[in-house]
Amino acid sequence: MLKYLEKVTDAAFWVMDVFSRLVVLFMTIIVFLQVILRAFFKTNIPWGEEVVLLVMVWMTFAAMSIGLKEEVHIRIEFFMARFPQNIRKLVVMFNNLVLLAVNAAMIYYGIALIQFTNISRLPVTKLPSSAVFYMIPLSAALSCLALAGKLAGLYEARGTRNFINGTYPQ
C-alpha cells in the first residue's frame, strides 16, 4: 500500500512540476508578446492580462504543493536546535499534522469557493470566475498526499533530516 502511495504521489508531483514549468513558459511568452505588441504596434492581446493573472495564481498554488513536499520553505531553527533530537522529531510530526489539517481545510473551503464563484464570469475570456480557484483544492490534495507520505515515512527531505539530527550546513 505504501509503495502505491509513493508511486501515485511521485507521478502527481511530476505532473505538477511539468505543469508549473509550462505555465511559467506560457506566462513569459504572453507577457513578452504583450510588451512587443504595445511598444511597436500599439495594440495588445485582449485576453493576455486576464489569462496571465489566472495562470499565475495556478502556478503559485502548484509551487506551494511542490515546496511543501520538497520542504523548500523557510524554517527558523535557532530556538528548536536547543531541544533534544526526539523533541525535534515530535515537532516535525506535529508540523506535518497541522499542515495536513490546514490543507484539508483548503480542500473543503476551496471547493466551496469554486461553487460560490461559479455564477459569475471573467470579463474578457468569459471563463467562470471560479477558474481562478481551481488549483486550490487540487494543490491542497497533492499536499495532503505528500504529508501522508511523510507521516508514513516515505519521504524525508534533507532539510528535515538535518533539522532532526542537528546538522546544519555552513
C-alpha positions in Angstrom: 0.0 0.0 0.0 2.8 2.4 0.9 4.6 1.7 -2.4 1.4 2.5 -4.3 1.0 5.8 -2.3 4.6 6.6 -3.2 4.1 5.9 -6.9 0.9 7.9 -7.1 2.4 10.8 -5.2 5.6 10.9 -7.3 3.5 10.7 -10.5 1.2 13.5 -9.4 4.1 15.7 -8.4 5.9 15.1 -11.6 2.7 16.2 -13.5 2.5 19.3 -11.2 6.2 20.1 -11.9 5.8 19.8 -15.6 2.6 21.9 -15.4 4.4 24.6 -13.4 7.3 24.8 -15.9 4.8 25.0 -18.9 2.8 27.7 -17.1 6.0 29.8 -16.5 6.9 29.4 -20.1 3.4 30.4 -21.2 3.3 33.4 -19.0 6.7 34.6 -20.2 5.7 34.3 -23.9 2.4 36.1 -23.4 3.9 38.9 -21.4 6.7 39.2 -23.9 4.2 39.4 -26.8 2.2 42.0 -24.9 5.2 44.2 -24.5 6.2 43.9 -28.2 2.7 44.5 -29.4 2.2 47.5 -27.2 5.6 49.0 -27.9 5.7 48.6 -31.7 2.2 48.0 -32.9 0.1 50.0 -30.4 -2.1 47.0 -29.8 -2.3 44.1 -27.4 -3.7 40.6 -26.8 -7.1 41.3 -25.3 -7.2 38.3 -23.1 -3.5 38.4 -22.2 -3.5 40.1 -18.8 -6.5 38.1 -17.6 -5.1 34.7 -18.6 -1.6 35.5 -17.2 -3.2 36.5 -13.9 -5.2 33.3 -13.9 -2.2 31.0 -14.6 0.0 33.0 -12.1 -2.5 32.1 -9.4 -2.4 28.5 -10.5 1.4 28.4 -10.6 1.5 29.9 -7.1 -0.6 27.1 -5.6 1.2 24.4 -7.7 4.5 25.7 -6.4 3.1 25.6 -2.8 2.4 21.9 -3.0 5.8 21.2 -4.6 7.6 23.3 -2.0 5.7 21.5 0.8 6.8 18.1 -0.5 10.4 19.2 -1.0 10.5 21.4 2.1 12.0 24.4 0.4 10.2 26.7 2.8 11.8 28.9 5.4 12.3 27.2 8.8 13.6 29.1 11.7 15.7 26.6 13.6 17.6 28.7 16.2 15.2 28.0 19.1 14.4 24.4 18.2 18.0 23.5 17.7 18.4 23.7 21.5 16.0 20.8 22.1 16.9 17.1 22.1 16.5 15.0 18.9 13.3 13.2 20.0 11.6 16.6 20.7 12.6 17.8 17.2 11.1 14.6 15.7 7.9 15.3 17.6 7.9 18.9 16.3 8.3 17.7 12.7 5.4 15.3 13.2 3.2 17.9 14.8 4.1 20.3 12.0 3.1 17.8 9.4 -0.2 17.1 11.2 -1.0 20.8 11.4 -0.2 21.2 7.7 -2.4 18.2 6.9 -5.3 19.8 8.8 -4.7 23.2 7.0 -4.6 21.5 3.6 -7.7 19.5 4.4 -9.4 22.8 5.2 -8.1 24.3 1.9 -9.7 21.4 0.0 -13.0 21.9 1.7 -13.1 25.7 1.5 -11.5 25.7 -1.9 -14.3 23.6 -3.3 -16.9 25.9 -1.5 -15.1 29.0 -3.0 -15.3 27.4 -6.5 -19.0 26.7 -6.1 -19.7 30.2 -4.8 -17.8 32.0 -7.6 -19.0 29.7 -10.4 -22.0 32.0 -11.1 -20.0 35.0 -12.4 -17.8 35.2 -15.5 -14.4 36.8 -16.1 -14.8 39.9 -18.2 -12.7 39.2 -21.3 -12.4 35.4 -21.6 -15.9 34.7 -20.2 -14.5 31.8 -18.2 -16.2 31.2 -14.9 -14.7 33.3 -12.1 -14.2 30.1 -10.2 -11.4 29.2 -12.7 -9.0 31.3 -10.7 -9.6 29.0 -7.7 -9.4 25.5 -9.4 -5.8 24.9 -8.3 -6.6 25.5 -4.6 -8.2 22.1 -3.8 -6.0 20.3 -6.3 -2.7 21.6 -4.8 -4.1 21.0 -1.3 -5.0 17.4 -2.1 -1.4 16.9 -3.5 0.0 18.4 -0.4 -2.1 16.0 1.7 -0.7 13.1 -0.3 2.8 14.3 0.3 2.1 14.9 4.0 0.6 11.4 4.4 3.7 10.0 2.7 5.9 12.0 5.2 3.9 10.8 8.2 4.1 7.2 6.8 7.9 7.5 6.5 8.0 7.5 2.7 9.5 11.0 2.3 12.1 12.9 4.3 13.6 16.0 2.8 17.3 16.8 3.5 16.3 19.9 5.5 14.1 17.8 7.9 16.9 15.2 8.3 19.4 18.0 9.1 16.9 19.6 11.5 16.3 16.4 13.4 19.9 15.3 13.5 21.1 18.8 14.4 23.5 19.1 11.5 23.4 22.4 9.7 25.4 23.1 6.6 27.8 26.0 6.9 
